[in-house]
């Protein structure tokens, strides 16, 4: 048990032989370790089943093939984001996007890459990036605010560009720090998580689940948080001027990766709902988050927000922190954990 957690923080309570036995799931679901990947962050799955894994506190990007974990890139700066298109792997560093062509045929020698774009800000505060291709064929790239709360030109927005890096444009603004987004499988509309600002107390503001069906919406930062909390430092605009979140999430849960569930394995209840990885609070008196939640939608509107997987937080200590989720080809759900350095697989079967 101790070898499992060596170097990644507090172990589960003494006497716990199987740490995953601490994870509580709905009836009929089970969880198992899928792969050991140090500092596993954003994940992207190819059609053939190769899992690509970015990191933040490491300089490496990994590939997992049939349980075999390989380093496919190193020497990078916070290579958090990974995305796939037409056989190429796109990797987001802080200030640039790299493209590794024909990646699955070059896993043993993937060092050659093309720089798709290299003019993003170099700020490391909220500088790590989640990236993903939209149904329009464009790569969406967020630029997080370089602060807790501030107003800086060119930051706090979601950009999009062509796969070759051309035609960079703003899609949404007033977005403090999104580290997860996806498109509704039926409407092709963008949904994304956003982390609320700190130091307004334990219970304010909430994190956000946002819906951006069209380009050009402003989601409030730095003037308004969670749709209802005016910022005490930026008072010249009101919350009424901005797009409200589709759903207020828990305060400081650090909602990161999210995916619509499009698989067939889970019960019909989960179909086209949203799984969210909540990394967990870092400055709250009573920690919350450290879990995976599920948001049920009806007519494109959230109707419930519930805990799906929990147990990485034991009392006031955590032994794991979920970062991202991905739906496998068989309908099971992968969860990355940067603290325990693991990828988990959740499956269903009575």
Beta strands, then each sheet from edge to edge (+ up, - down):
strand 1: 24-25
strand 2: 29-36
strand 3: 43-45
strand 4: 51-53
strand 5: 61-65
strand 6: 68-73
strand 7: 81-85
strand 8: 88-92
strand 9: 97-100
strand 10: 114-117
strand 11: 131-133
strand 12: 139-143
strand 13: 157-161
strand 14: 169-173
strand 15: 181-183
strand 16: 190-194
strand 17: 206-212
strand 18: 217-218
strand 19: 224-225
strand 20: 229-230
strand 21: 247-251
strand 22: 255-260
strand 23: 274-278
strand 24: 291-298
strand 25: 301-310
strand 26: 313-314
strand 27: 317-318
strand 28: 322-327
strand 29: 333-337
strand 30: 342-348
sheet 1: 1+ 25- 24+ 23- 22+
sheet 2: 2+ 30- 29+ 28-
sheet 3: 3+ 4- 5+ 6-
sheet 4: 7+ 8- 9+ 10-
sheet 5: 11+ 12- 13+ 14- 18-
sheet 6: 15+ 16- 17+ 21-
sheet 7: 19+ 20-
sheet 8: 26+ 27-
end
